[in-house]
Amino acid sequence: MRQLILLRHAHAEPARPGQADADRPLSPTGLAEAEAAGRWLAENGLRPDRVLCSPSRRTRETLEAVLEKIGYVEQRMTDDIYEATPGTLAGLADANRDAVRLLMVGHNPGFEQLAALMYSGQSGDYRGMPPGGIAVLSLPADAAIEPGVALLSAFWWP
């Protein structure tokens, strides 16, 4: 078995006039959420082998807070996660099959749609994923990311 862990970035500050969406930092609440997410991962023995992270400031800050709790792991920033569709996210996960436990840090609606697609087989069957939320999906080691392939083994939010 392998695991795909989807971590939605924690709460971010609203954009200031003229500020790009990708440059929004975490709010103080978001920083506390990200730290709590890191503690939950550590307490549940869910230290990833590799992390794929969106390059947005709020995702990078979420990841930094998580790494303070779980320790350093291999990290790759990828533009493809930002505003990604479930298909794009599935392709990224498939391209990283060599990681037994892959953590992706990114955004909605793509993350909650991918989780629903992998678990129930329908991307429209999602229930929401709050900021700082974590979905842990377990699937056979040799399985491609496809509809209905995974078990939703844990879902946590701050």
Secondary structure as UniProt FT lines:
FT   STRAND          2..8
FT   TURN            17..18
FT   HELIX           21..23
FT   HELIX           28..43
FT   TURN            44..45
FT   STRAND          50..53
FT   HELIX           57..70
FT   STRAND          74..77
FT   HELIX           79..81
FT   TURN            82..83
FT   HELIX           86..95
FT   TURN            96..98
FT   STRAND          101..106
FT   TURN            108..109
FT   HELIX           110..120
FT   TURN            123..124
FT   TURN            131..132
FT   STRAND          134..139
FT   TURN            141..142
FT   TURN            147..148
FT   STRAND          151..156
//
